[in-house]
């Protein structure tokens, strides 16, 4: 496929460089032998409820890339968490995450799901008006609320953090964004905060969220499930991986292609390897040579997950030729590889596991990342 602009070259972080050096030196992930995971973690509604409370009700999560609202004076509703949220970038460029609820009578403040450019947010019911930093600016007939302190009626704000081109939020006041900031250095090495959002799509997948995550935690399926799409690019690929807190980071490439490559040149490294990040609990970032896909997963039920896919490119297309190029890449990944293959396989897996045919999922030595995901989940549920 023809490429246009490549992403700007930077220097890999120490952790990214270490993954490349491990592959070059033949030191890949340790062999843990055959392991298993009980089927009920994918199919049992009670387990799902406990898991959702411990993870999605407590831990910081990625909401979207910064590129979704790149400029001051932008906002976008977000409903997939189970609570109505509103993400804004105020006039100073700072990001906020609010409950999308008017402080007057509890009406949803902003309708729809689209990004808006506006300096003010006005409730459709009684026209209470807020700034993008959450302050209550005005209300009709203020004399009918004698003695009211407008400063006490700002929007309810949740903890949030913008780092490395990603916007994170915390479901409650205990959110700790230290890992998010550390990961931000990795994403700065890809210049992710400067990229342009080319496309955004939400998929409704009939699958447990972990079956979708599983596909991005192992390389065993790639040349088989993706034989007609991206599989040939990963033939004989070797992977290495590590963790930043509960988050997993991996690199897959052909060891022989590393010969003569300056591993400190990120552009050169990206030509021969693919970095992938599994941001706990449920975000996937895939770094291709000239674009980045970010997928945020939002469990809706034990067997249903919303997946929002974002594609970031170096700059807004400057010609029809460039636009067609990126559209072909988007169609290949979002519609072909992800929806047509990975998400389809997850839905088929959900059907099979829900049948009761097997009591446990068997994992080989190329699927250690999946085993580790389940261990991290158990660790986090134990401390919740």
Beta strands, then each sheet from edge to edge (+ up, - down):
strand 1: 35-38
strand 2: 61-65
strand 3: 74-78
strand 4: 85-89
strand 5: 95-99
strand 6: 116-117
strand 7: 120-122
strand 8: 129-131
strand 9: 136-138
strand 10: 157-158
strand 11: 160-163
strand 12: 166-169
strand 13: 196-205
strand 14: 238-244
strand 15: 247-253
strand 16: 273-279
strand 17: 283-287
strand 18: 291-301
strand 19: 304-313
strand 20: 360-363
sheet 1: 1+ 20-
sheet 2: 2+ 12- 11+
sheet 3: 6+ 3- 4+ 5- 10+
sheet 4: 7+ 8- 9+
sheet 5: 13+ 19- 18+ 17- 16+ 15- 14+
end
